[in-house]
Amino acid sequence: MYIRRLAELELQKQLFSKKASMILGARQVGKTTLVKHILEGKENAFFNFDISYDSDRFFSIAKLPPLDAMKALNNPSFIIIDEAQRFSETARVVKGWLDFGVDVKIILLGSSSFQLLHQTSESLTGRNEKIFLSPLLFKEIISSQSWYTELFTPIQLEENFKNQISEILMQSIIYGNYPEVVTSLNKDSLLFDIVSDYLLKDVLQIGTVNNIEILKKLLNLLAYQIGGEVSINEIANNLNITRATAEKYIDLLEETFVIFRLPAFSNNQRKEITKSKKIYFWDNGIRNALIKEFSMNPMRSDIGALWENWVVSEFAKKNMLDGQPRKIFFWRNRDSSEVDLIVKENEKIEAFEIKWKNQKIKNRAFENMYNIKVKLLSSEKPLFF
């Protein structure tokens, strides 16, 4: 079952541009499915660089003069290169075709932001447009339901379909939002496969990970610390590695869309924490697969941390899809007063406290300092981002 993506509109617009489109995101988030859906019925040449036959054929054709290369491909309207980050020379070939002015739209798909952005963007400066594709947004899942209609406001949907929304929300919190996982009946084993066959594979392909067991242990440490401030020194000591190695591994996990870091917000460095960062997973299902825990019990001991990770990742995914017009932070002062999420867009600042159940916000330190009301985000309120 195909679930419509909000990214469809941006990709549709980019199809009329002569620039190369780069669609970035973790494996299995639906990059290839999205492109094939948009280009259905259109003449295209598709290459998957995970398949040696495809990459050999591509680089063989790339040796030809541009017009002869297009002729060898039957003059397609679109050229799609999946897992384009596998070969650094891809950018050189694409740049040559674009500079020549071939009449074709080129779309590059990559599951590593580091490889594709650093090796390709520099070569295609001014000649590329990017779309970041994440696991499904909750809004996309809700919009795919048979009972969904755009005629209803979020509040009306919540009133009319509260039970259905609550069930889907709990599934999302525990199993995450990878498209195939959302539509599968065998979610547990599928998530284990994604972690072992794809997630670790991408990190290893970058080539700077020397110890896969250390990487697995690091992932487990991070899985148990979601929503908390992470000490690199503590991680390094626990794994018996250097701080530099711990930082390198965390960087790789961020560059391959496994985790992301949330910095501290501050306008008053003497009274506020400024250097700390929190680490979150882009997808709750990946986190729960790492610790092998898929209990749907709303009273499970880590439900608060799971809810916080889910909410923050929803904000981060939407922000990434929109081209990152907003900056997101957490806030804590030196008296340990804290706000879970700060969203800043230009001069507008919103603050959110994230709690599993409705409750009064007791600590007003941030409100008193910034004169900005802190809003509550709980699982008992409708959430459509």
C-alpha positions as CSV (number, residue, x, y, z in Angstrom):
1,M,0.0,0.0,0.0
2,Y,1.4,3.4,-1.0
3,I,1.1,6.1,1.6
4,R,1.2,9.6,0.1
5,R,4.1,11.7,1.1
6,L,4.1,15.5,1.8
7,A,7.4,15.5,-0.2
8,E,5.5,14.7,-3.4
9,L,4.6,18.4,-3.9
10,E,8.3,19.5,-3.7
11,L,9.5,16.8,-6.0
12,Q,6.8,17.6,-8.5
13,K,8.0,21.2,-8.6
14,Q,11.6,20.1,-9.0
15,L,10.8,18.0,-12.0
16,F,10.5,21.2,-14.1
17,S,14.0,22.3,-13.0
18,K,17.2,21.6,-15.0
19,K,19.1,21.1,-11.7
20,A,19.8,17.7,-10.3
21,S,17.4,16.7,-7.5
22,M,19.0,15.0,-4.5
23,I,16.6,13.0,-2.2
24,L,18.4,12.1,1.1
25,G,17.3,9.8,3.9
26,A,17.8,6.5,5.6
27,R,17.3,3.3,3.8
28,Q,13.7,2.0,3.7
29,V,12.1,5.4,4.3
30,G,10.5,5.3,0.8
31,K,12.9,7.3,-1.4
32,T,12.7,4.9,-4.3
33,T,9.0,4.3,-3.9
34,L,8.3,8.0,-3.9
35,V,10.2,8.6,-7.1
36,K,8.7,5.6,-8.9
37,H,5.2,6.7,-7.9
38,I,5.8,10.3,-9.2
39,L,7.4,9.1,-12.4
40,E,4.9,6.3,-13.1
41,G,4.3,6.1,-16.9
42,K,7.2,8.5,-17.7
43,E,10.2,7.4,-19.7
44,N,13.1,6.9,-17.3
45,A,16.4,5.1,-16.9
46,F,16.8,3.7,-13.4
47,F,20.1,2.6,-11.8
48,N,20.6,1.0,-8.4
49,F,24.3,1.3,-7.4
50,D,23.8,-1.4,-4.8
51,I,23.7,-3.7,-7.9
52,S,27.0,-4.1,-9.6
53,Y,25.4,-4.7,-13.0
54,D,23.7,-1.3,-12.8
55,S,26.8,0.6,-11.7
56,D,29.0,-1.1,-14.3
57,R,26.5,-0.2,-17.0
58,F,26.2,3.4,-15.9
59,F,29.9,4.1,-15.8
60,S,30.4,2.3,-19.1
61,I,27.7,4.6,-20.7
62,A,29.2,7.6,-18.9
63,K,32.4,7.2,-21.0
64,L,30.5,8.1,-24.1
65,P,30.0,11.7,-25.3
66,P,26.9,13.1,-23.6
67,L,24.5,12.9,-26.6
68,D,25.7,9.4,-27.3
69,A,25.2,8.4,-23.7
70,M,21.6,9.7,-23.8
71,K,21.1,7.8,-27.0
72,A,22.4,4.6,-25.4
73,L,19.8,5.1,-22.7
74,N,17.0,5.6,-25.3
75,N,16.9,9.3,-24.6
76,P,15.0,9.1,-21.3
77,S,13.2,12.1,-19.8
78,F,14.5,11.1,-16.4
79,I,17.6,9.4,-15.0
80,I,17.4,8.0,-11.5
81,I,20.4,6.9,-9.6
82,D,19.6,5.0,-6.3
83,E,22.3,4.7,-3.6
84,A,24.3,7.3,-5.5
85,Q,26.6,7.8,-2.6
86,R,28.3,4.5,-3.3
87,F,30.6,6.1,-6.0
88,S,32.2,9.5,-5.6
89,E,32.7,9.8,-9.4
90,T,28.9,9.9,-9.9
91,A,29.0,13.7,-9.3
92,R,31.6,14.2,-12.0
93,V,29.5,12.4,-14.5
94,V,26.3,14.2,-13.6
95,K,28.1,17.6,-13.6
96,G,29.5,16.9,-17.1
97,W,26.0,16.1,-18.4
98,L,24.4,19.1,-16.8
99,D,27.2,21.4,-18.1
100,F,26.7,20.0,-21.6
101,G,23.0,20.8,-21.3
102,V,21.5,17.3,-21.9
103,D,17.7,17.4,-22.0
104,V,17.1,15.1,-19.0
105,K,16.1,15.4,-15.4
106,I,18.6,13.7,-13.1
107,I,17.5,12.5,-9.6
108,L,20.0,11.2,-7.1
109,L,18.9,9.1,-4.1
110,G,21.2,8.6,-1.2
111,S,21.0,7.0,2.2
112,S,24.0,8.8,3.7
113,S,24.0,12.6,4.0
114,F,27.7,12.6,4.6
115,Q,28.7,10.8,1.4
116,L,26.2,12.4,-1.0
117,L,26.3,15.9,0.4
118,H,30.1,16.2,0.7
119,Q,31.1,14.3,-2.4
120,T,28.3,15.4,-4.6
121,S,27.0,18.8,-3.5
122,E,30.5,20.4,-3.8
123,S,30.8,19.2,-7.4
124,L,27.2,20.3,-8.1
125,T,27.3,23.7,-6.4
126,G,24.4,25.7,-7.7
127,R,23.2,22.8,-9.8
128,N,21.3,20.7,-7.2
129,E,18.1,20.9,-5.1
130,K,17.6,18.7,-2.0
131,I,14.7,16.9,-0.4
132,F,15.2,15.2,2.9
133,L,12.9,12.2,3.3
134,S,12.4,10.8,6.8
135,P,10.2,8.0,8.1
136,L,6.6,8.8,7.8
137,L,5.1,11.8,9.6
138,F,2.2,11.0,11.8
139,K,0.1,13.3,9.7
140,E,0.9,11.2,6.6
141,I,-0.2,8.0,8.4
142,I,-3.4,9.5,9.6
143,S,-4.1,10.9,6.1
144,S,-3.8,7.4,4.6
145,Q,-6.7,6.1,6.7
146,S,-10.0,5.3,5.0
147,W,-12.0,7.5,7.4
148,Y,-9.7,10.5,7.0
149,T,-11.1,13.6,5.2
150,E,-9.5,17.0,4.8
151,L,-12.9,18.5,5.5
152,F,-12.4,17.8,9.2
153,T,-10.2,20.0,11.4
154,P,-7.7,18.1,13.7
155,I,-10.0,18.7,16.6
156,Q,-13.0,17.3,14.7
157,L,-10.9,14.2,13.7
158,E,-9.9,13.7,17.3
159,E,-13.6,14.0,18.4
160,N,-14.9,11.6,15.8
161,F,-12.1,9.0,15.6
162,K,-10.4,9.2,19.0
163,N,-10.1,5.5,19.5
164,Q,-8.6,4.9,16.0
165,I,-6.1,7.8,16.4
166,S,-5.1,6.6,19.9
167,E,-4.4,3.1,18.5
168,I,-2.4,4.4,15.6
169,L,-0.5,6.7,17.9
170,M,0.5,3.9,20.2
171,Q,1.6,1.8,17.2
172,S,3.7,4.7,16.0
173,I,5.3,5.3,19.4
174,I,6.3,1.6,19.7
175,Y,7.0,0.5,16.2
176,G,7.9,3.8,14.6
177,N,7.0,5.1,11.2
178,Y,9.0,3.3,8.5
179,P,6.5,2.9,5.6
180,E,6.8,-0.9,5.3
181,V,6.6,-1.3,9.1
182,V,3.5,0.8,9.3
183,T,1.7,-1.4,6.7
184,S,3.2,-4.8,7.8
185,L,1.6,-7.3,10.2
186,N,5.0,-8.6,11.1
187,K,6.5,-5.4,12.5
188,D,9.0,-6.9,15.0
189,S,11.0,-9.0,12.6
190,L,10.9,-6.3,9.9
191,L,12.5,-3.8,12.3
192,F,15.2,-6.3,13.3
193,D,15.9,-6.7,9.6
194,I,16.1,-3.0,9.0
195,V,18.6,-2.6,11.9
196,S,20.9,-5.5,10.9
197,D,20.6,-5.4,7.1
198,Y,20.4,-1.7,6.3
199,L,21.2,0.6,9.3
200,L,24.5,-1.1,10.2
201,K,25.3,-1.7,6.6
202,D,25.1,2.0,5.7
203,V,27.4,3.0,8.6
204,L,29.9,0.4,7.7
205,Q,29.9,1.4,4.0
206,I,31.4,4.8,4.9
207,G,34.5,2.9,5.8
208,T,35.7,4.5,9.0
209,V,34.1,2.1,11.5
210,N,36.8,-0.3,12.7
211,N,34.8,-2.2,15.3
212,I,31.2,-3.3,14.6
213,E,30.7,-4.6,18.2
214,I,31.7,-1.2,19.6
215,L,29.1,0.4,17.3
216,K,26.4,-2.0,18.5
217,K,27.2,-1.3,22.1
218,L,27.2,2.5,21.4
219,L,23.8,2.2,19.8
220,N,22.4,0.4,22.8
221,L,23.8,3.0,25.2
222,L,22.2,5.7,23.2
223,A,18.9,3.7,23.1
224,Y,18.7,3.7,26.8
225,Q,19.5,7.4,27.1
226,I,17.0,9.0,24.7
227,G,15.9,12.4,25.9
228,G,18.8,12.7,28.3
229,E,21.9,14.8,28.0
230,V,24.6,12.6,26.7
231,S,28.2,12.7,28.1
232,I,30.7,11.8,25.4
233,N,33.3,11.2,28.1
234,E,31.0,8.8,29.9
235,I,30.3,6.9,26.7
236,A,34.0,6.6,25.8
237,N,34.7,5.3,29.3
238,N,31.9,2.7,29.2
239,L,33.1,1.4,25.8
240,N,36.8,1.7,26.6
241,I,37.5,3.9,23.6
242,T,38.9,7.4,23.2
243,R,36.6,10.4,23.2
244,A,37.6,11.1,19.6
245,T,36.5,7.6,18.6
246,A,33.2,8.0,20.4
247,E,32.6,11.4,18.7
248,K,33.4,9.9,15.3
249,Y,30.9,7.1,15.7
250,I,28.2,9.4,16.9
251,D,28.9,11.7,13.9
252,L,28.5,8.7,11.6
253,L,25.2,7.7,13.2
254,E,23.9,11.2,12.7
255,E,25.2,11.4,9.1
256,T,23.4,8.2,8.2
257,F,20.1,9.4,9.7
258,V,20.0,7.1,12.7
259,I,20.1,9.8,15.4
260,F,20.1,13.6,15.6
261,R,21.4,16.0,18.3
262,L,19.4,18.7,20.0
263,P,21.5,21.7,21.2
264,A,20.8,23.8,24.3
265,F,19.1,27.1,23.8
266,S,20.5,30.2,25.5
267,N,20.5,34.0,25.5
268,N,22.1,34.2,28.9
269,Q,25.2,32.0,29.1
270,R,25.9,32.8,32.7
271,K,22.6,31.4,33.9
272,E,21.9,28.7,31.3
273,I,23.4,25.5,30.1
274,T,24.9,26.1,26.6
275,K,27.2,23.2,25.6
276,S,25.1,20.2,26.4
277,K,23.3,18.2,23.7
278,K,20.5,15.7,23.8
279,I,20.4,12.7,21.4
280,Y,17.2,11.4,19.9
281,F,16.5,8.7,17.3
282,W,14.8,9.6,14.1
283,D,12.5,6.6,14.6
284,N,11.1,5.0,17.8
285,G,10.9,1.6,16.1
286,I,14.7,1.5,15.5
287,R,15.3,2.4,19.1
288,N,13.0,-0.3,20.4
289,A,14.5,-2.9,18.0
290,L,17.9,-2.1,19.4
291,I,16.7,-2.9,23.0
292,K,14.4,-5.7,21.7
293,E,11.3,-4.3,23.5
294,F,8.0,-3.8,21.7
295,S,5.6,-3.9,24.6
296,M,2.4,-1.9,23.9
297,N,1.8,-1.4,27.6
298,P,1.2,2.3,28.1
299,M,2.6,1.9,31.6
300,R,6.0,0.6,30.5
301,S,8.8,2.2,32.4
302,D,10.2,4.1,29.5
303,I,6.9,5.4,28.0
304,G,7.8,9.0,29.0
305,A,11.1,8.9,27.2
306,L,9.5,7.2,24.2
307,W,6.9,9.9,24.0
308,E,9.5,12.6,24.2
309,N,11.5,11.0,21.5
310,W,8.4,10.6,19.3
311,V,7.3,14.3,19.7
312,V,10.8,15.8,19.2
313,S,11.4,13.6,16.1
314,E,8.0,14.6,14.6
315,F,9.1,18.3,14.9
316,A,12.5,17.5,13.5
317,K,11.2,15.4,10.5
318,K,8.7,18.2,9.5
319,N,11.4,20.8,9.9
320,M,13.8,18.7,7.7
321,L,11.1,18.3,5.1
322,D,10.4,22.0,5.0
323,G,14.1,22.8,4.4
324,Q,14.9,23.5,8.0
325,P,13.5,27.0,8.4
326,R,13.3,26.5,12.1
327,K,15.9,25.8,14.8
328,I,15.0,23.4,17.6
329,F,16.6,23.2,21.0
330,F,16.0,22.1,24.6
331,W,16.6,24.5,27.5
332,R,18.0,24.1,31.0
333,N,19.3,26.6,33.5
334,R,21.9,26.1,36.1
335,D,19.2,25.4,38.7
336,S,18.1,22.4,36.7
337,S,14.9,24.0,35.5
338,E,14.2,22.6,32.0
339,V,12.0,22.9,28.9
340,D,11.9,19.9,26.6
341,L,11.6,21.6,23.3
342,I,12.2,25.1,22.0
343,V,11.3,25.9,18.4
344,K,12.7,29.1,16.9
345,E,11.7,30.5,13.5
346,N,13.2,33.9,12.8
347,E,12.3,35.9,15.9
348,K,9.3,33.7,16.8
349,I,10.0,31.3,19.7
350,E,7.7,28.5,21.0
351,A,8.3,26.4,24.1
352,F,6.9,23.0,24.9
353,E,6.9,20.7,27.8
354,I,6.4,17.0,26.8
355,K,4.5,14.8,29.2
356,W,2.9,11.4,28.6
357,K,-0.2,12.5,30.6
358,N,-1.9,15.8,31.0
359,Q,-0.5,17.8,34.0
360,K,0.0,21.3,35.1
361,I,3.3,23.0,34.2
362,K,4.7,23.9,37.6
363,N,8.2,25.3,36.7
364,R,7.9,28.8,35.3
365,A,11.6,29.6,35.1
366,F,11.7,29.8,31.3
367,E,8.5,31.8,31.2
368,N,9.8,34.3,33.8
369,M,13.1,34.7,31.9
370,Y,11.8,35.0,28.3
371,N,8.1,36.0,28.8
372,I,7.1,33.1,26.5
373,K,4.3,30.7,27.6
374,V,5.3,27.1,27.8
375,K,2.8,24.8,26.2
376,L,2.0,21.2,27.2
377,L,2.3,18.4,24.6
378,S,0.7,15.2,26.0
379,S,-0.5,12.0,24.4
380,E,-4.0,13.0,25.5
381,K,-4.1,15.9,23.1
382,P,-4.5,15.7,19.3
383,L,-1.2,15.9,17.5
384,F,-1.1,16.8,13.8
385,F,2.2,18.6,12.8
